[in-house]
Amino acid sequence: MRYIVEWFQEHHLNEAIELTDSVDYFRSYTGARINYSAQRVTDKECWIEPHSILFEEDIHAIPITVSTNGSFPIFFCGRGDMGFDLLGASFYLVVRYEEYLSFKRDMYGRYAHEQSIAFQHGFLHRPIVDEWMKQFMLCLRSYFPELIPKSNQFRHLATYDIDESYAYQYKPVWKQLGGVLRDFCYGRIDWVGERFRTLFGIQQDPYDSFSMLEQLHASIGNRPICFIHAGAKNGRYDKNFSPRYPEQQRLIRSLAAWSDLGLHPSWQTGDQVGLLSKEKKSLETVLNRPVHQSRQHYIRFHLPSTYHQLIDAGITDDYSMGYGSVNGFRAGTSRSFQWFDLSRNINTSLRIHPFCYMEANSYFECKQSVDEAETEWRELEKLVRSVNGQMITIWHNIFLGSQKRFAGWGDRYVQWLKTLKP
């Protein structure tokens, strides 16, 4: 209860919240009062009838019935001014309670978004917890108009995942020959021509969008975060150069000049204990400074084990909270939060920054056209603006380069970014 109340206070109130279980003290208090108990105590209070979730010690399947109050979906319904336990419901979504239960995995071994109540009940695309909190503030101020809310403003944070720095450039001869044979087998003759034009310096590598991004962010005065894959070995899902290569070292240092750099742990870190720390150290050696930000490759993480690894490796801020299959609000919010380790019932030092849009979800998973994708990300922008939250987007350098299969995606993104206003 303290965790979710303090998170509410952090983002919505300019005043501290004091918890008490004394009815007499509550009655005598002259300021704003929230009654979180089974019965109304005074005439002037915002009353929430609690569900049991915030008073429990164990993790177990909780029966959930989703209904609506006319404005938004709700669950843990009960009496009180809000008609449901918004603190308990917010806690359930933010800490990802359902991911600690048995669940079906997707093709990559991740928590399948189809299992979530947000997807099943059609509100995954909404920052529903932010909407609840906004309504809760209106309820509070109807009783206590002197309350001063936090002055929040819509923000956008551009982030980029560098899974594969270059399509053809700097790769060894045996990989080039293998790539040519593979492209011939799949009938991708235009890719063969693209490869040779790149290798002979006739055109820029189609994945190399880094100079364009540097100029773009300099022109709009916005510093993004780049998460770079720093695995030492390639595999089925790990395609980038190792940081020990001079070409990759030059790129890493170049990116650090105009963006904040974070680690993009390889797929293999999910299977090999200790590998994440080695990759972090490898990136830090190139940068000659600590790295504290991270986002999981393929958004592959499991609760609580992956977050335990991040904390042990010295990561303080993680940007993986979203799905690698569909866009929306995995934790129900656009706002950052400290990770609450439900397996140990403790708050932790790890800060979670949820994203709501990734272009790879639109293109690869949902098979959207660029027009459909833009409609989606603009709708998400509209929803985040309505709650004065933070919209974090993920784009990959390969979508922003010159490869024909991604034609139009980069141009549409750049146009949107240039016109994006607070």
Residue, then its C-alpha position, 0 to 999 in steps of 0.5 A: m500500500r505504501y508503494i502505490v500511494e507513494w507512486f501516486q504522490e510522486h506523479h500527481l501531488n505536491e504534498a506528502i501523504e501520511l499513512t495512519d490506522s488511527v480512526d481518531y487521528f483521521r477524524s481530527y485531521t484538518g487537511a485532505r483525507i483519503n479513507y481506504s477502509a471498509q466504511r466511510v468515516t467522515d462526511k468530507e473524505c475521498w473514500i475507497e473500499p479496498h480489495s484485499i490485494l494490498f494486504e496479502e503476503d502471497i502470490h496467487a491467482i485473483p479472480i478478476t471481473v472487468s466492468t465499466n463506469g462509463s468512462f473507462p474499464i475498472f476491476f476490483c469493484g466496490r463501494g466508495d467515490m470511485g466505484f472500485d479500488l483504484l489503488g489495488a487495481s493500479f498495483y496489480l497492473v504496475v507491478r505486473y502481478e499476472e506475470y508472476l503466475s503460470f502463463k502461456r509463452d509466445m514463440y520467443g519464450r516471453y510472456a504472451h500479451e494475449q494472456s494479459i487482462a488488458f489485451q483480453h478486455g480491450f484496454l491495452h492501448r490505453p494508459i488506463v492507470d494514468e486515466w484512473m489517477k487523473q479521475f482520482m485527482l478530480c475526485l479528491r479536489s472536489y472534496f479538497p479544492e485547495l489541493i495542488p496537483k503536480s504540474n505535469q506536461f506531455r513529454h516524448l522520449a525518442t529511443y533507438d535500438i541498435d541490434e545490427s549496425y550495418a547490413y553489409q559494411y565491415k563484415p568478413v568475406w565468408k559472411q559476404l559470400g554466405g549472404v549472397l548465396r542466401d539472397f540468391c536462394y530467396g530470390r532477393i536479387d535486389w539485395v545482392g545488388e545493394r550489397f555490392r553497391t555498398l561494398f564498392g562505395i557506390q551507396q551508403d550502407p542501408y542500415d547506416s542512418f546514424s548521421m541522419l539521426e544526429q542531425l535530426h536531433a540536433s535540429i530539434g534540440n532533443r537528446p535521445i537514448c541509443f541502446i546498443h547490442a554489445g554481445a561478443k558472439n553472434g547467434r540466431y537472434d544476435k547479429n551485431f558486431s562485438p565492441r572489440y571491433p574497431e569499427q564498432q568502437r568508433l560507432i559507439r563513441s560517435l553515438a555517445a557524442w549526441s545521445d545517451l547510451g544504454l546497453h541492449p543485452s544480447w539474447q544469450t544473456g537470458d540463458q547464460v548467468g553472468l553474461l549480462s555483466k560481461e557485456k555491460k563491462s565491454l561497453e563501459t570499456v569502450l565508453n570509459r564510463p559506467v553504463h546504467q541504462s538498459r533495454q532487453h533485446y527482443i523485449r525478452f525478459h522474465l519476472p523477477s529473474t531478469y530484473h534481479q540480473l539487471i540490479d546485480a549488474g548495476i543497471t538502475d534504469d530499464y526501458s523494456m516494459g512493453y511488448g515485443s509483439v503488440n503496441g500499448f501499455r504493458a503496465g497500464t501507465s506511461r509514467s516511470f516507476q520503481w520496480f516492486d519485486l513481488s516475489r520478495n514483497i520489497n521495493t527496489s532501486l531499479r527504475i522502470h520506464p515503459f514504452c508504448y510504441m515500437e515500429a517493429n511491432s507494427y511492421f513484423e508482428c502486426k503487418q501494418s502499412v506505414d499509414e496504419a502504423e502512423t495512425e496507431w502511434r499518433e493515437l497513442e500520442k493523443l492518449v498520452r497527451s490526455v494524461n500529461g504522461q511520457m511517450i517513449t518510442i522505439w525505432h531501429n536504425i534499420f528502419l531509418g536507413s535506405q533499404k527498400r523494404f522499409a521505404g517511407w517509414g523513416d520519412r514518416y517518422v522524421q516528419w512526425l518528430k519534427t512537428l512534435k510539440p510539448 
